Amino acid sequence: MKIALLGEPGSGKGTQAKSLAKKYGFPHISTGDIFRKEIAGNTDLGLQVEEYVKSGRLVPDELTFKIVSQRLEFNDCTRGFFLDGFPRTVEQAETLSAKLTQEKRPLDKVLYLQMTEEEVVKRLSSRRECDKCRRIYNLISQPPQTPDVCDLDNGKLVQREDDVPETIKKRLVVFANLTEPLISYYRGEGVLETINGDRPIEEVSKDIYGILDPLKK
Ligand code: AMP
């Protein structure tokens, strides 16, 4: 089951990819999570990507592809994976497609979680994450039991540095200019499935199961 999830920041692709990985037993590969971890660990890669991530710009294609390509070589990816936040440009999609076609394991489906801009801004401004386990909350639709405290490990709930209004705006422009063209790219490839992402998480998940269950072997 080789799947990529596409969607604007805040569309819920990370939340969906995480639970799909658990349900179907394939790894969840999030380029955003990889970059944030490297930044937090002050690694060489972290230092290279920090400015891009914090300002809401895209990390250069070549570097991003190298990271994903190395991850896809791990044994746990042989039979399937859920890519979250990658590809994000047509160039990334083309390089990925060349690699996967050569390895005879092309993407089965690309799930596009479509949302209205109004809902995206609302979700991103109310998104918080645990500074220990990184669980995601939403102050409106999925609040923690105690304000600012993670239900799982009492970690502190913080706002991502790129979830502030100025950077949110920049990320939406980046999406419109660089990532939106991927929708027609994958439609042309015949693998695109568009899902209305404006609805509650469980409803979106149900639609996704309807698409992915038939791929189970
Ligand atoms: P995300 O968590 O997917 O919203 O990603 C957070 C940030 O990481 C983005 O705003 C970019 O700076 C960087 N990033 C994540 N995925 C990619 C990608 N495929 N290409 C370039 N930059 C990326």
Residues whose N, C-alpha, C, O or C-beta is under 5 A from the ligand:
A	BS01	AMP	P9 T31 G32 D33 F35 Y52 V53 G56 R57 L58 V59 T64 G85 F86 P87 R88
